[in-house]
């Protein structure tokens, strides 16, 4: 940003721009825009395509963050017969049952973390939350590894609790299974 002193506009063709120094750009007088809803269907489809690898019938789907993508994941989950619960920073008018943040990890068979990536959500999912996951739980993070307090902690936990981890971070998209 500093190397482009005449820059007036940054347009990001993506839903999130947490990886971009957007706040810094705005302070420098640069307009920053993104495309809300850009990946709602794609991310939701990716999540459920990955979940096809597992028996998810009669399971509880917990969603952390009920924005556009979180709501879409919930609707698809409900259509597939899952019980859908959620936690969101702000109150949402929803057809799903709202639970406390910590309880989502205790109650869910599948946890989808769908909050925006920013300074405020760095380390958002604590190791303690991961300890509360059920054995054989599935955790999905399509946002950023920075949402985990310690990204290596969950890797260690995979073997201990037979947890499945679905990630989508660009070229590092993968399903981790033990």
C-alpha positions as CSV (number, residue, x, y, z in Angstrom):
1,X,0.0,0.0,0.0
2,X,2.8,2.4,0.9
3,X,4.6,1.6,-2.3
4,X,1.5,2.9,-4.3
5,X,1.2,6.5,-3.1
6,X,-1.5,7.4,-5.8
7,X,-3.7,4.3,-5.1
8,X,-7.3,5.3,-4.5
9,X,-9.2,2.1,-4.7
10,X,-8.8,-1.6,-3.9
11,X,-11.5,-4.0,-5.1
12,X,-11.3,-7.5,-3.9
13,X,-13.2,-10.1,-5.9
14,X,-13.9,-12.3,-2.9
15,X,-16.2,-12.4,0.1
16,X,-13.6,-11.8,2.7
17,X,-10.7,-9.5,2.7
18,X,-9.3,-10.2,6.2
19,X,-5.9,-11.1,4.6
20,X,-5.7,-7.5,3.2
21,X,-4.6,-4.5,5.3
22,X,-8.1,-3.0,4.6
23,X,-8.2,-0.9,7.8
24,X,-4.8,0.5,7.0
25,X,-5.8,1.3,3.4
26,X,-8.9,3.1,4.6
27,X,-6.8,5.2,7.0
28,X,-4.7,6.1,4.0
29,X,-7.8,7.4,2.2
30,X,-8.1,4.3,-0.1
31,X,-11.6,2.9,-0.7
32,X,-11.8,-0.8,-0.2
33,X,-14.6,-3.0,-1.5
34,X,-15.4,-6.7,-1.6
35,X,-18.2,-8.8,-3.0
36,X,-20.5,-10.0,-0.3
37,X,-22.2,-13.3,-1.3
38,X,-19.5,-14.0,-3.9
39,X,-18.8,-17.5,-2.5
40,X,-21.9,-18.4,-0.5
41,X,-23.0,-21.3,-2.8
42,X,-19.4,-22.4,-3.6
43,X,-18.2,-22.7,0.0
44,X,-21.5,-24.3,1.1
45,X,-21.2,-26.9,-1.7
46,X,-17.6,-27.5,-0.9
47,X,-18.4,-28.2,2.8
48,X,-21.2,-30.7,1.9
49,X,-19.1,-32.3,-0.8
50,X,-16.4,-33.1,1.8
51,X,-19.1,-34.3,4.3
52,X,-20.2,-36.9,1.7
53,X,-17.2,-38.9,3.0
54,X,-18.9,-39.5,6.3
55,X,-22.2,-40.8,7.7
56,X,-23.9,-37.6,8.9
57,X,-27.4,-38.9,9.3
58,X,-29.1,-37.9,12.6
59,X,-26.1,-35.7,13.6
60,X,-25.9,-32.2,15.1
61,X,-24.4,-29.5,13.0
62,X,-23.0,-26.6,14.9
63,X,-22.3,-23.4,13.1
64,X,-20.0,-20.7,14.5
65,X,-20.9,-17.5,12.6
66,X,-24.4,-17.1,11.0
67,X,-23.6,-14.8,8.2
68,X,-24.5,-15.5,4.6
69,X,-22.4,-18.7,4.3
70,X,-23.3,-19.9,7.8
71,X,-27.0,-19.5,7.1
72,X,-26.7,-21.4,3.8
73,X,-24.8,-24.2,5.4
74,X,-27.5,-24.4,8.0
75,X,-30.3,-24.6,5.4
76,X,-28.5,-27.3,3.5
77,X,-27.8,-29.2,6.7
78,X,-31.5,-28.9,7.8
79,X,-32.6,-30.2,4.4
80,X,-30.3,-33.2,4.9
81,X,-31.9,-34.0,8.2
82,X,-29.3,-32.6,10.5
83,X,-30.2,-30.8,13.8
84,X,-28.7,-27.3,13.3
85,X,-27.5,-25.2,16.2
86,X,-25.5,-22.0,16.0
87,X,-23.6,-19.3,17.7
88,X,-23.2,-15.8,16.3
89,X,-21.6,-12.6,17.7
90,X,-24.8,-10.7,17.1
91,X,-28.4,-11.9,17.6
92,X,-29.8,-13.3,14.4
93,X,-33.4,-14.0,13.5
94,X,-33.0,-17.7,12.6
95,X,-34.9,-20.9,12.2
96,X,-32.0,-22.6,14.0
97,X,-31.4,-22.9,17.8
98,X,-28.9,-20.5,19.2
99,X,-26.4,-21.9,21.8
100,X,-23.5,-20.5,23.8
101,X,-20.2,-20.5,21.9
102,X,-18.5,-23.1,24.2
103,X,-21.6,-25.4,24.0
104,X,-21.4,-25.6,20.2
105,X,-18.2,-27.6,20.5
106,X,-19.6,-29.9,23.2
107,X,-23.0,-30.5,21.5
108,X,-22.1,-30.9,17.8
109,X,-21.0,-33.8,15.8
110,X,-19.9,-31.4,13.0
111,X,-18.7,-27.9,13.7
112,X,-18.4,-25.4,10.9
113,X,-16.4,-22.3,11.8
114,X,-17.6,-19.5,9.5
115,X,-16.6,-16.2,11.1
116,X,-14.8,-13.5,9.1
117,X,-11.0,-13.5,9.3
118,X,-9.8,-10.3,11.0
119,X,-7.7,-9.3,14.0
120,X,-10.7,-9.8,16.3
121,X,-11.1,-13.4,15.3
122,X,-7.4,-14.4,15.4
123,X,-7.1,-17.3,17.8
124,X,-10.9,-17.3,18.2
125,X,-11.2,-21.1,18.6
126,X,-9.3,-21.9,21.7
127,X,-7.6,-25.2,22.5
128,X,-10.1,-25.7,25.3
129,X,-12.9,-25.6,22.7
130,X,-11.2,-28.3,20.7
131,X,-10.8,-30.4,23.8
132,X,-14.6,-30.3,24.2
133,X,-15.2,-31.8,20.8
134,X,-16.8,-35.2,20.8
135,X,-14.9,-38.2,19.7
136,X,-15.1,-38.6,15.9
137,X,-16.3,-35.1,15.5
138,X,-15.8,-33.2,12.3
139,X,-14.5,-29.7,12.3
140,X,-14.7,-27.5,9.1
141,X,-12.7,-24.3,8.7
142,X,-12.9,-22.7,5.3
143,X,-11.8,-19.3,6.5
144,X,-8.2,-19.2,7.9
145,X,-5.9,-21.3,10.1
146,X,-5.5,-18.1,12.1
147,X,-8.9,-18.8,13.7
148,X,-7.4,-21.6,15.8
149,X,-5.5,-20.5,18.9
150,X,-2.8,-23.0,17.9
151,X,-3.2,-24.7,14.5
152,X,-0.8,-27.5,15.6
153,X,-2.9,-28.3,18.6
154,X,-5.8,-29.6,16.5
155,X,-3.4,-31.8,14.4
156,X,-2.3,-33.4,17.7
157,X,-5.9,-33.8,18.8
158,X,-6.9,-35.6,15.6
159,X,-5.1,-38.8,16.6
160,X,-6.3,-38.7,20.2
161,X,-10.0,-38.2,19.5
162,X,-10.3,-39.5,15.9
163,X,-11.4,-36.0,14.9
164,X,-11.8,-35.2,11.2
165,X,-10.6,-31.8,10.0
166,X,-11.8,-30.2,6.7
167,X,-9.9,-27.2,5.6
168,X,-10.1,-24.9,2.6
169,X,-7.3,-22.4,2.4
170,X,-6.7,-21.9,-1.3
171,X,-4.1,-24.4,-2.6
172,X,-4.0,-26.1,0.8
173,X,-7.6,-27.4,0.6
174,X,-7.7,-30.8,2.1
175,X,-9.4,-33.3,4.3
176,X,-7.2,-34.5,7.1
177,X,-8.1,-38.0,8.4
178,X,-6.3,-40.4,10.7
